[in-house]
Every structure is written in C-alpha cells, then in structure tokens.
Amino acid sequence: MKILVADKISAKGVAYLREQPGFEVVEAYGSSPEQVLDLVKDVHAIAVRSETKVTREVLAAAPLLKVVGRAGVGVDNVDVEAATERGVVVMNTPSGNTIATAELTFTHILSGARPVPQAVGSMKAGRWDRKALAGVELFRKTLGVVGMGRIGGEVAKRAQAFGMQVIAYDPYLAPSRAKAMQVEGVELDELLAKSDFITVHMPLTDDTKYMIDEAAFAKCKSGVRIFNCARGGIIKESALVEALKSGQVAAAGLDVYEDEPLAADSELRTLPNLNLTPHLGASTVEAQAAVGVEIAEQITDVLSNGIIRNAVNMPSIDSAALKVLGPYLDLGAKLGTLVQQIAPAQIRSLQITYWGKIIDLDANAVTRAIQRGWLRRISGEDVNEVNAPYLLKRLGVEVEVTKSNSDVDYTELIEVRAIDADGNKHSAIGTLLGKSQQPRVVGINDREVEVIADGKLLVLENLDLPGMVGEIGTLLGRTEVNIADMSLSRLVPGETAYMVVRVDSEPTNEARAEIKDHPKIKLAKFVQL
C-alpha cells in the first residue's frame, strides 16, 4: 500500500508508517496542486496537515484512495462530501492538541492575573514600572468555564491546583459528571455574575456565536478577566473592546479571532490590557508530534485492520449496506435532532426502540446516526457516527436500545425518547413510507401526528378550542411564512391538542414571541431538521 505524506508531519509519524509491512511511504512536502494530482494516482492513503487541499479533483484522480488523514483538529482543506461519495474515510486527530490548548489557556489566565507580557515590554523599553504593574492572585478566586469538554476539563484541573473554585456552564453536562470533576454546574447568567475569571471552550455554532456579548458583559462582575482559546466569534470582539476600555473587563486574552489572520489595523492590537497570540493552541512540539503519530496509527488501522477512529464521515458501512441502511440512517438522524430540540438541554438518558424488519439489519449504525442527530446542534461540525457515542458518554447521557417484537401499526418504527433529570419523557416516532422510503414523523410526545421529516417544523401544544388553526395560520401568513403541511392530534376533546406545522421559511423572532406568549398555547418549539 502506498501512502502519500503531502504535508510535513512529525518524523515519528513518518517513521511509524515506514515500519509497517507492505507500506510504501512517499514524502512530498510543498507540492503544487498539479503535482498533487499526479502523485495521488496510485496512493491508498494521504496524510495532510493544513497546506495541501484534498479537493474533489484530487479525489477523482486517486482511484485507489481509501483514507485521508488530517494531522490536526479540523478538515477544512478536505472535501469531505466528495470523499464520502467515493467511499474514502476522512479522519482527523481531535485529542492531540488537548493539553497544548489547555496549557495555553492557563498561560493566558496567568498573564491576565499578573501582567507579565506588559512587564516584559516595559523592562525592554528601559522602564521600571513596578507600581503600575500590580496584579491579582488566582488563589480563592472563582473561575467560570464555559464548556466542559476535553479542554475545558483540563483547564479546570489546573485551576483547582491553583486553589481556584471552578464553576461551569455546559447545558449538556450531567450533574454526575460535574460532581466527578469537582466542579459546580450553573446556568450561564450565574456563571457570569459569580466569576472572577472566565474561559470559553465551546464549539462555534449558531447557538454559541456571540454568546459573550454586550449583554453578557453587563452581567459580569466589574473587573472580570476573560479568555478565549477555543473559537473566534464566541466572544463578540466589538463588545470586548468596549468592556476593556470601560474597565468592566480588567484584562483579557485571545488566541482566536472572528477573522484570521487578525488585521494589522485591528483595534484589538491597541488595547494595553488585552494579550493576543496568533492561534497557537496546538503549536507545541509535543502536540505536533502527537497528532503526527496519531494520524499515522489511524491510517495504519484503516489500511491493515479495517478499524476506523476519529472519522468525520461515515466510512464504516460498505456501499452495499449503505444502500439498504441509508433511509434508516436519515430517519434516525432526523428523529435525534427533533427530540433534542423539543427536550430540555440536560437529559439523563436516550431510549431508542426499534420495531419491524430494521431489527434484522445493522441497527447499531442507525443508533449512531440518532446519536449524531442529537449532538449535531450541540457539539458542532466535529460530531459524527464514530465519535457520537463517546461524546454522549462524556456528557453523562446513557443510551438504551430496545428491539421490540410487539405489534405496531407500521411495518417498521423507530422511537427516540429522551428522559430528563426529573424523569419526564420527550419523544418522537418515525417510519419510512412508500417505495421512495420517505422519512415521516408519526408521533411526538405520545401524540399521533404525520408529517414529512424534513425542513422546518413548528411543534405546538394548544388548548383544544375552535379557531386555533386559523389563528396560527393567520399569524404565520401575516409574517409571510407559508405553510407546507400540517398535522393535528388530540387525546381528549376540549383539553389540549398538538399541531405540527411544516413551514417553508423560518418564522421571525416577533412571530415566535407572539406564538410563545399566546395564552392558548402551552408549548411552542421551532425545529429544524
């Protein structure tokens, strides 16, 4: 098997590949796009970092290619969709930079408490600004960690070693997991109000973009110190600038930015109480060595043993199985993301039940698709069928799977049920209909409905009174939202009814607020599948 190492990874990683029997390793650093097209014509694997672009054209030119391994966290330089279409495994190394990023974060925290960078600059300029460069201690201060994944957890450990009290906001972190990590789980507003230092470790998603903005800074203690070594855009830079100028934020540190590289004339560069580093999170000798060896091991596992780790697409199912399972995987992912959006943020367990002929298929793949669907809006673009079970376990969510032989009204059914901390159940049931095997939602929260599992849905529970359908239709029409489909359901006439409305466009914030505040509507959820 021929492996092309297109970008320079650690020498240990290259040596590991060369040690494998039957491997031919070609190192071709700095190759032009045209040269890459020629080099890949007979390779079985490509190892890259961020320089080489693995485009659709490159993939088409590599008929023997089985795996692309990216020595790093992201895969922005790989056309994952094209790779998936061609059955090529795309992998990255999400854990290799954990310690490096955690240590850089804590370096920023220390530099925000004691102005060492400013002191160094002062000394080299010939000054002795001892009185002007007083700092604060970390001991007995409160650190608020926003996001308790791998890196957030490592930062928390280091803070505890410095005698800090650690509180954490992560809506998907189970209390049992928080207790095991010796941190106190709180809501975001409480974290903002109580923290002396704040560090963010969330993925950048629609929900986390500008999570720390003007309103958030206003809720903080005066003189708070804040740091971001995760993703640019979680902290709103314009709001941070004003908070640093006013003194609401005493000091801050950034390693990531809304736009990179940071513009030479950025106002961020002018603030004396803001420390900046040029996206150095993974820039340690050890981290680069770790990701180089890790990707070499992963490529070897795929080529030699068929074992796949840290894949970002769905390579573990062969093309024949995928043809059969494809519709079920789509349905499962949509049910997972639907239930995640109608359930509370924090749940105790996911209960998945299968009925019908799907029991005889590889339901494990569908279970992983459901888990991926659940995590899609939580964990960002890094989640996939391979790492979804691990991510749910890390959040303290148990997954229970049942295959049932009991009689049901459909040839096959999948139910996804989330159990929250209080034991309440939130569920959706789906099936495949017709020769096209169209995914349909046929139940929500134990109410019978029927709606295509696609697009944008309004899920409403309202008082069962005349005119409710008209009121909702009029409200949506007034805001130019067209109704594509609607399903109604009730258990007892005159009590409450369910209305599931599939719409062509997203309702405005004003329309959502009007629906939510409607005195006859008990529950209103906008769901995107």
TORFIKOL-198379 format. One line per field, with one value per residue (C-alpha): residue in three letters; z negated, y, x negated. Coordinates in steps of 0.05 Angstrom, whole numbers. Each point is the difference from the previous one (the first is absolute). Layout:
BEGIN
residu: (ALA ...)
up: (Z ...)
north: (Y ...)
east: (X ...)
END
This chain:
BEGIN
residu: (MET LYS ILE LEU VAL ALA ASP LYS ILE SER ALA LYS GLY VAL ALA TYR LEU ARG GLU GLN PRO GLY PHE GLU VAL VAL GLU ALA TYR GLY SER SER PRO GLU GLN VAL LEU ASP LEU VAL LYS ASP VAL HIS ALA ILE ALA VAL ARG SER GLU THR LYS VAL THR ARG GLU VAL LEU ALA ALA ALA PRO LEU LEU LYS VAL VAL GLY ARG ALA GLY VAL GLY VAL ASP ASN VAL ASP VAL GLU ALA ALA THR GLU ARG GLY VAL VAL VAL MET ASN THR PRO SER GLY ASN THR ILE ALA THR ALA GLU LEU THR PHE THR HIS ILE LEU SER GLY ALA ARG PRO VAL PRO GLN ALA VAL GLY SER MET LYS ALA GLY ARG TRP ASP ARG LYS ALA LEU ALA GLY VAL GLU LEU PHE ARG LYS THR LEU GLY VAL VAL GLY MET GLY ARG ILE GLY GLY GLU VAL ALA LYS ARG ALA GLN ALA PHE GLY MET GLN VAL ILE ALA TYR ASP PRO TYR LEU ALA PRO SER ARG ALA LYS ALA MET GLN VAL GLU GLY VAL GLU LEU ASP GLU LEU LEU ALA LYS SER ASP PHE ILE THR VAL HIS MET PRO LEU THR ASP ASP THR LYS TYR MET ILE ASP GLU ALA ALA PHE ALA LYS CYS LYS SER GLY VAL ARG ILE PHE ASN CYS ALA ARG GLY GLY ILE ILE LYS GLU SER ALA LEU VAL GLU ALA LEU LYS SER GLY GLN VAL ALA ALA ALA GLY LEU ASP VAL TYR GLU ASP GLU PRO LEU ALA ALA ASP SER GLU LEU ARG THR LEU PRO ASN LEU ASN LEU THR PRO HIS LEU GLY ALA SER THR VAL GLU ALA GLN ALA ALA VAL GLY VAL GLU ILE ALA GLU GLN ILE THR ASP VAL LEU SER ASN GLY ILE ILE ARG ASN ALA VAL ASN MET PRO SER ILE ASP SER ALA ALA LEU LYS VAL LEU GLY PRO TYR LEU ASP LEU GLY ALA LYS LEU GLY THR LEU VAL GLN GLN ILE ALA PRO ALA GLN ILE ARG SER LEU GLN ILE THR TYR TRP GLY LYS ILE ILE ASP LEU ASP ALA ASN ALA VAL THR ARG ALA ILE GLN ARG GLY TRP LEU ARG ARG ILE SER GLY GLU ASP VAL ASN GLU VAL ASN ALA PRO TYR LEU LEU LYS ARG LEU GLY VAL GLU VAL GLU VAL THR LYS SER ASN SER ASP VAL ASP TYR THR GLU LEU ILE GLU VAL ARG ALA ILE ASP ALA ASP GLY ASN LYS HIS SER ALA ILE GLY THR LEU LEU GLY LYS SER GLN GLN PRO ARG VAL VAL GLY ILE ASN ASP ARG GLU VAL GLU VAL ILE ALA ASP GLY LYS LEU LEU VAL LEU GLU ASN LEU ASP LEU PRO GLY MET VAL GLY GLU ILE GLY THR LEU LEU GLY ARG THR GLU VAL ASN ILE ALA ASP MET SER LEU SER ARG LEU VAL PRO GLY GLU THR ALA TYR MET VAL VAL ARG VAL ASP SER GLU PRO THR ASN GLU ALA ARG ALA GLU ILE LYS ASP HIS PRO LYS ILE LYS LEU ALA LYS PHE VAL GLN LEU)
up: (0 19 -49 22 -56 35 -59 -51 -60 -57 17 -50 39 66 -33 -27 70 29 -53 23 45 71 -4 49 -27 46 -31 46 -40 34 63 47 13 68 -31 -52 56 30 -67 -23 61 -35 -74 -52 -54 -5 -64 -2 -48 24 61 52 26 11 50 40 58 -43 -24 71 21 -55 17 -52 -57 -64 -53 -10 -67 -25 -56 -37 -24 61 71 35 54 17 42 -48 42 61 -41 -29 69 21 -63 -26 -75 -26 -69 -45 -68 -47 -65 19 -19 -64 -49 44 4 -74 -19 47 -30 -70 25 21 -67 -37 45 -11 -75 -1 59 18 75 -16 -51 51 50 -54 -21 71 11 -58 -51 -71 -6 -63 -31 65 13 -63 12 -36 -28 27 -70 -25 62 41 70 45 55 58 32 -37 56 4 -3 -50 -46 3 -14 -60 -28 4 -32 -58 -9 -9 -54 43 -7 67 25 68 51 47 13 21 -58 -48 -75 -14 49 -31 -69 23 27 -65 34 -14 60 7 51 44 -34 -68 27 28 -66 -45 40 -11 61 60 54 59 30 44 74 45 18 13 -74 -25 49 -40 -63 -37 25 -29 -41 -28 -20 -36 -44 -20 -61 12 14 25 42 61 49 65 29 31 61 24 -2 -66 -32 39 13 5 -67 -31 25 -34 -64 -3 11 -54 -52 -4 24 -35 46 56 43 70 43 51 38 41 62 5 9 -44 41 -10 -16 -48 -61 -41 10 -34 -67 -56 -43 55 14 71 28 74 -7 -37 -33 32 11 -45 19 -39 31 70 -15 -31 59 49 -35 -12 73 21 -48 24 74 -17 -36 60 52 -39 -46 25 -67 5 -54 0 68 21 51 0 27 -43 41 68 62 2 -72 8 57 -46 -63 31 -10 -72 -15 27 -41 -63 5 10 -59 -43 17 -6 -71 -20 20 -37 -63 -55 10 -55 4 -38 54 72 10 71 21 66 29 64 51 -21 -59 49 29 -31 -48 -34 60 -7 -75 16 51 -54 -48 54 13 -74 -5 66 -30 -65 19 67 64 -32 -21 42 -5 -26 -57 -18 -52 -34 -2 -30 -52 -17 -12 -48 46 -1 64 -5 62 4 58 -7 31 -24 51 29 54 47 34 -38 -52 -36 -65 -33 -71 -44 -75 -37 -71 -29 36 52 69 67 62 75 42 74 57 74 49 72 53 -9 -74 -19 -74 -39 -71 -25 -74 -46 -76 5 47 69 55 71 34 47 -39 37 -3 -53 -50 -51 -56 -40 -59 -7 -33 42 18 66 44 -23 69 30 -51 13 75 -2 -45 46 62 -28 -6 70 -24 46 -29 39 -42 -65 -47 -58 -59 -65 -54 -33 33 -35 -36 39 71 39 64 42 55 54 28 60 -38 -70 -41 -21 -73 -8 27 -46 -60 17 6 -64 -39 27 -60 34 17 -53 39 62 31 66 28 58 29)
north: (0 69 58 72 46 65 47 -3 -39 -22 -44 -51 -5 -11 -52 -37 -6 -23 -55 -32 -61 10 77 45 71 60 67 58 64 66 -32 43 -18 -27 -43 -27 -22 -41 -28 -27 -44 -64 16 -34 53 74 33 76 58 65 18 -52 5 -67 23 -36 0 -32 -53 -15 -8 -52 -63 -43 50 -28 51 73 15 72 10 52 17 26 -26 66 -18 -65 -6 -47 -5 -22 -49 -30 -8 -39 -43 33 4 70 2 53 1 38 -18 13 73 -6 11 53 42 -9 23 60 18 -2 41 53 -5 10 58 32 -5 23 46 -36 17 73 -3 -32 55 53 -28 -7 73 20 15 -25 1 -41 37 5 -75 -28 -61 -46 -71 -60 -31 -2 34 -29 -26 -8 -52 6 -69 -62 -42 -29 67 33 -59 6 74 -14 -49 52 54 -46 -11 75 0 30 -16 -26 9 -23 14 -57 -13 -72 -20 -47 16 -66 18 69 -30 -49 59 38 60 33 2 66 38 49 62 -26 -15 70 31 -42 -8 40 -35 -29 -47 -26 -69 -9 -18 58 -14 42 -5 20 55 65 -38 52 67 68 -28 -55 48 43 -60 -12 26 66 -17 -71 -32 -41 -46 -36 -54 -39 31 72 28 -29 66 61 39 69 -12 -22 62 45 -41 4 75 11 -44 -48 -51 11 -46 -49 -49 -25 -54 -3 54 12 9 -31 21 61 64 43 60 -37 41 -63 12 68 -20 -4 -47 -51 -55 -29 -63 -22 -64 -40 -51 -61 31 -42 -51 -53 15 -2 -64 -29 16 -26 -67 -3 9 -50 -51 14 -7 -66 -25 15 -31 -60 -17 36 36 72 53 75 -3 62 -35 -68 -49 -61 -24 -29 23 -59 8 75 -8 -39 40 69 18 -26 41 62 -13 -15 63 43 -32 12 74 9 -28 40 63 -16 -27 40 12 -48 -71 -64 -52 -14 -59 -27 -53 -37 -39 -40 -23 51 -48 -47 54 34 42 21 45 31 10 38 42 17 20 43 33 15 30 38 66 -10 -22 35 -27 -47 -51 -62 -71 -23 49 12 -57 25 72 -20 -42 59 41 -53 -22 -74 -31 -58 -40 -47 -45 -15 -54 29 17 70 35 7 -49 32 55 36 37 47 18 49 -4 64 8 0 -64 36 -31 36 -43 -6 -61 -8 -48 -7 4 -21 -26 63 -17 72 14 19 22 -37 17 56 -5 -58 38 -30 48 -9 48 -6 -3 57 75 46 -19 36 -47 29 -25 44 1 -40 58 20 47 -18 -25 65 42 -34 3 74 16 -37 30 70 -10 -31 -71 -51 -65 -62 -53 -7 -57 4 -47 -3 -52 28 51 67 -9 11 -15 -6 38 -15 51 -8 68 24 53 15 42 68 12 42 -55 -51 46 10 -75 -15 54 -20 -15 -62 -32 -42 -21 28 -26 18 -60 -3 -69)
east: (0 -25 6 -11 -22 17 -13 -56 23 -45 -59 26 65 -36 -46 60 30 -66 -4 65 -8 24 1 -36 -5 -10 -17 18 2 17 28 41 73 -21 -54 49 47 -56 -25 67 15 -24 3 44 -6 -17 -26 7 -1 31 -42 21 71 34 52 52 -49 -55 49 22 -73 -12 39 -36 9 30 -16 -19 -31 -5 -52 41 69 37 8 13 -51 35 63 36 63 -39 -40 63 30 -62 -2 -63 -10 -17 -31 -30 -33 46 -35 -73 2 39 -57 -34 64 16 -70 3 67 -29 -60 50 36 -65 -20 67 -9 -73 -17 -64 2 8 -56 -46 15 -11 -67 -26 20 -45 54 12 76 5 59 39 -3 33 43 48 -5 36 5 72 26 58 -14 60 -10 49 -1 -26 -27 -70 -36 48 -10 -76 3 45 -52 -55 43 16 -75 -6 53 55 73 26 71 22 54 14 74 -15 -44 34 -4 -35 -55 -7 -6 -53 -41 10 32 67 47 37 41 -37 28 -22 -69 -6 21 -45 -64 -64 -30 37 -27 41 -7 61 4 22 72 62 15 -69 -17 -6 19 -41 25 18 58 -45 -55 52 18 -73 -36 -36 -72 12 -55 19 -37 14 -45 58 32 4 70 22 -20 25 -64 33 34 -66 -35 51 -1 -76 1 52 -34 59 -51 -66 -41 11 -38 16 -32 57 37 63 -44 -69 -54 16 -2 -62 44 47 19 -14 -75 4 29 -53 42 11 -51 1 -32 4 41 -53 46 -32 -68 -44 -52 37 68 -28 -36 63 45 -52 -6 75 18 -53 30 70 -19 -34 62 44 -46 -23 58 61 6 23 -10 16 34 39 43 34 -51 12 59 -15 37 48 20 5 50 46 -13 -2 74 -1 -63 34 63 -39 -42 62 36 -61 -4 75 2 -61 37 64 -33 -36 -74 -21 24 -15 9 19 46 3 50 4 59 6 -51 -52 -13 -34 -44 -61 40 -65 -15 69 -11 -63 37 52 -56 -32 66 9 -69 0 23 -39 -70 -8 -27 -51 53 11 25 -68 -9 73 4 -63 25 66 -36 -44 63 26 57 17 25 49 19 60 21 74 43 66 54 1 39 -59 -47 -57 -8 -55 13 -49 17 -39 6 -16 -28 71 21 43 2 -7 7 9 18 -15 7 -15 59 9 -48 -42 -7 16 -15 63 11 62 -2 -25 5 49 46 15 -21 -23 -48 -58 -66 -33 -9 28 54 41 21 57 42 62 67 49 45 34 -40 -70 -21 25 -36 -67 10 18 -60 -48 31 -5 -76 -4 -14 32 28 -22 34 38 19 49 9 37 13 63 45 0 -67 -65 -18 -65 -12 -62 -9 -52 -19 -40 -39 -22 50 -26 -20 62 45 -34 10 73 11 -38 39 68 45 30 -68 -33 -62 -33 -64 -31 -38 -49 -13)
END
